[in-house]
């Protein structure tokens, strides 16, 4: 009973920790490395700003590099004389990259940002992400790994062909500005005051992970994971193989007062009366708004769902009312038994169960060899890690993972 309670309450404990000011492990307000791409991967909304930032981060370094190539081809680099101050400046900047930028780029230290990435990764593996969340997750990963390597390689080429100490420092600052552009926007005051949006987004991310949306929209998955016969599910869901996911039934259930609290019934009747009277102000008061995240609100008209309406089609309450009572009562005699001392203990037969490659334990994942700093750096710089991730995604028929 204690383990069951712990399992049920674990997501709510995480949500509580997220909103505690004194909890450093989930203090989103002071999180580092959180960018506009991180927001997109969590919120699943607000695509325009990350798209604009990505265009700037890609094309500014390309323009600078092409400009330097043109200067070299025109012979300007060959005409410049050796500058001792510029060479020293280059050495100091490369030294800074070696002892600060590179370790920071490949660091695996635990942080709020790393925990957010872990949550996003779990959701991707469950295949419960929306399309925009998948796009945001991939952009966030690429712009913090491969993009950083390519950017600094281009920067080293630019610096190597710069012969003035002031220009060397200026070019280095230019590239650093381009690198942190996505994080600078996300940390600005106008973007997310008091970090209210990202806190709400992470809260819903935790709910998404625990709800297992893909199971709720598949008769086969739901039957397999909750041990309910398919035929009983189809009868309860009117023969719909999408199970709980049905927009029309959700709309009908939303207007069914049987599934409302007293306060919700009052608001519903007032809303209907306001619509009949064509009282726009009263309608806006009693109709739940559809929140969107982003700096271009005029674009949101093309999106049917708001930030926190990802489960809209699953609110088929009349189906839930039937299915909730179909699950059989579990038989625990194969798991626990009462011994001679009247104590409840695990069944000794459980010790005979061994994990195999074909039937591993549910909570036992693959064990990966811990990568050393040099190995990880080599794989990132040679794009071996990127190739491996793309190959895994392709083999799983999901390039956005």
N, C-alpha and C positions, 0 to 999 in steps of 0.2 A: 504493500500500500504506500509506503514511504517513497519507494522508487517510482511508482506511478505518479504520485503527486509531484515529485521532482521533475519528471519528464514533461508533465503537463505545464508546469509553471516556469520551466527554463526560458522560453521565449519572452515571457512577461518580466522575468528578472533582468534579462538583457535590456528590455525596453526601459525598465526602471533605472538601470545603471546608466543608460544613455542620457537620461534627463537629470541625473544627479550632477550638480555643479562640481562637487568635490571629487568625483570619480575621474582620475587621470587616464585610466585605460580607455574610456569612451568620451573624453572631453573633445567633442567635435569642434567646439568654438575655437580651440587653439591648435587644431590639427594642421600639420605641415603637408606640403605637396598636394593638397586638394586643389584640383583644377576645374575648369569648366567642363572638361570631359568626364571627370568624376561625378559631377552633378548630373550630367546626361545619363551616365550608367546607372545612377541611383534613382533619379526622378522619372526617367523615361519620357521627358518632356523638355522643351526649350532647346530645339535643335539649331536654330538660326545662329545664335552667338557662338557656339562651338565651331560651327561650319565656317564662319567668318574668321575666327581666330586661327583655325587650321590653315586656311588659305594664306593668311599673313605669315604664319610660321614656316610654310613650305616655300613660298615665292620670294620672300625677302632674302634668305640665304642664297637662293639660286641667282637672283639678280646681282648680289654682291660678288659671287664667284665668277659669273660671266663677265662682269666689269673688270675683275682682276685678270682674267684670261685675255680679254681684249687689250689691256695695257701691256701684257707680256708679248702679245703678238705684234704690237706696234713698236716694240723695242724699247719701251720706257724702262723696263726692269734691267735691261743690259746696260743702259747708260748710267744707272745709279752707281755711286761709289760706295765702298764698304763703310758702314756706319757702326761704330763700336757701341754707341749708346742704344741703338735699335736692337743690336744683337743681344745685349744684356737684358733689355726689356723683354725680348722674346723668351730668353732663358727663364726669367722670373715668372712669366705668365705660364709657360709649360710646366714649371715646377709647381705652381699653384694648381693647375689642372691635375697633376699627378697625385698630390697629397690632399686635395679637397674635392674636386669635381668627380674624379673616377671612383673613389671609395663611396661617395654619396650616391652615385648612379647605380652601383651594384650592391649596395648595402641591403642586408636581409634582417636588420634589427626590427623588433616589434614596435609598432606605432599605431596611432589611430588610423592613419591612412592604410597601413598594411592589413588591419582588421577589416576595413571597408572593402578592400580588394578581395579578401578571403570570403566575405559574405557574397560579393558579386560572383566570385568563382563558383561557389556552391549553387547559386541560383542558375548559372549557366549550365552546370552539370545536370541539374534537374530539368533543364529545358523549359523553365517556367518564366523566362524573360520575355518582355515585349521586344519588338524589333528595335525601337530606339534605345532600349537598355543594352541590347547586344551591340549596337553600333557604338554607343558611348563606352562600353567596356573594352572593345577592341581598340578604339582610338586612345583611350587612357593608357592601355598597355603599350601600344606601339610608340606613342609620343614620349613615354618615359623610359624606353629601352633603345630600340633601333634608331629612332629619330635623334636621340641624344648623341649616339655614336657618330652618325652621319654628319650631324651639325658640327661637332668638334673636329672631325676630319676635314671638313670644308674650311673651318676656321683656321686650322693649322696650315692649310695650303695658303690661305689669304695672308696670314701673319708671316709665313716664310717668304712671301714675295713683297712684303712691305719693308721699306728701308728708312722710315722715319720713326723715331721713338714715340712721338705723340700719336702718329697714325696707328702704330702697333697697339697702343693702349686703347685708342678709340675703337678700333676694329674688334678688339676683345670684348669691350663693353657692349658693342652693338650686338654681337652674337649672344652674350649673356642676357641682354634685354629680350631678344627674340625667344630664347629658351624659356624664360620665366613669364612670358606674356600671358599664357593660359592661367597660371597660378595668380598672377597679379590682378587679373580681372575678377577671379573668384574670391579674392581677399578684399576687394574694394568695398566701400561702405554701401554703395547703391545696389550691389549684386544680391546680397543676402544678409540684411541687417539682423544682428543677433543670432545668425545661423538657424533661424526658425525653419527654413525650407529644408535644409539638409537633415536636420533632426527628424522632421516629419517624414522625409524620404527614407531614412534609415529605419525608422519605425515600421514603415510599410514593407521595406525590404525583408525585415525579420518575419513579418506576417506572411509574405510571399513564400519564403523558404519553408515555413512550417505548414502552409495550407496545401502544398503539392497540387497546384492547379491542373497539371496534366492528368493526374488521376481523376479529378472531378469531372473531366470532360471526355472520359473514355470508359465504356462499360467493361472492357477487358482488363484495364489496369485497376479499376476500382474493385472489380470482382476478385482479382488475384491478390490484392494487398489487404482487403478487408474480409475475405472469405465469405462472400455473399454470392449465391448462384446468379448467373447472368439473366436467367429467365425471370427471376424475382425482380431484378433491377429494371428490366425492360417493361415489366408490367407496371411497376411504380412510376416509371418515367414515360409512360404513354408510347412505348416502343421506340423512343428516341435513343440512338446509339451515342449521341453526344452527352447523354446523361443529364447533368445539371446545367450544362451550358446551352441555353436557349433564350435568345433575346425576347421573343414574343411572350414566352411564359414568365420571364422576369418582369416584363412590363405589367402583365396581368397580376402577378403576385404583389408588385409594389402598390397596386391600387386595392388590394384585398385587405380590409380592415381587421380581419381575423389575425393577421400576423403583425399588428401594430400595437404599441403600448398606448396607454391612455393619452399621453401627451402627443404622440404621433398622430392619433386619430383626430384630436382637436386641430392640429396644424393642417391635416389633410382636408378636413371639412371646410376650414377657413380658406384654404387655397382654392378648393372647388367653387366656393361662393365668390371669391375674388375674381376668378376666371369668368364666371357667368355675368358678373357685374362689370367686367372689362376694366377693373381697377388695377392699373399697371403697378402702382406703388405698393398695393397690398400683395399682388402676385410676387413681386421681387422680395417682399419681406418673408413670405411663407414658402417660397420655392428655394430649394437648396441650390446654392451657386455651384458652378463648375470651375474650380480653380485650375489655373495653368501657370507654369513656371517659365519665365523668360522675359527678355527685354523688348519683345515685339508682340504685344498683345493683339494687334490687328491680324496676325497670322493664325491665331488660335481658332478662328472660325472654321478652318479646314479640318480641325481635329474634333472628332465626336466626343472623345473621352477626356476628362481632366486628369490631373496628376493622381488623384486618389480614387479613381473610378475604374480601376483595372478589373474589378470583380463584378461589374455591373450585370453581365450576362449570366453570372452564376447565382444571382439572387432569386432563384426559382424556389420560393419557400414552400409551395404546395408539394413539390417533389421531395424536398428535404424532410418534410413532415412524415412522408411515407417510408423513406429509405432509412431514417434514423433507427427504426424499430426492426429492421430486417437482419441485422448482424446477429449471429448466434452467440450464445454465452460460451466463453472459452473454457475448455477443459484443461485444468491445471494439474491433473493427476500424473501426467508424464513429466512434469517439471518439478513439482514439490510434493512432499508427503509428510505425514505426522509420524515421528519416531516413538520409541518406547517411553521417552520422557515427555511426551505430549508437546514436543516442539516441532515447529514447521521448518523443515530443512530441505535443501535441494535433493532431487532424486539422483541416486548414485549412477544411474544409467547415463546421465548427461556426460560423465567423464569419458565414456566410450565414443562419444561423437568427436571426430577429428575433422579439421578443415582440410580440404583438398583444393587443387587448382580449378577443378570443375565446380565445386560447391564450397567456396570460401565462406567464412563467417561474415555476417552482415556488417559488423563493425570493424572488420579487419581489412584495411586497404593495402595497396602496394607499398612496399618499403623502398624508398629511394635513397640512394647513396648521397650523403651530404657533400655538396660541391664545395671545393676550396675556392678561395678568392681568385686565384690565378686561372683556374679552370672556367669559372663562371665568366670572368672578364674575357677570356679567349673566345668562348662560345658566343658572347654578345657582339664582340668586335668583328668576328668572322661571319656573322649572321647565321651561325649554326643553330642557335637557339630559336631564331625566327623561323628557319626552315623546318626544324623539328615540330614547332607548334603548328605551323601551317599544314604540315604533313598529317599530324594527328587530327586536326580539324577536318581535313579533306577526307581522311579515312572514315570519319564519323559522319560524313555528309553534312557538315555544318561549319562553314568557313567563318561564321561570326562568333564562334566559341573561342 
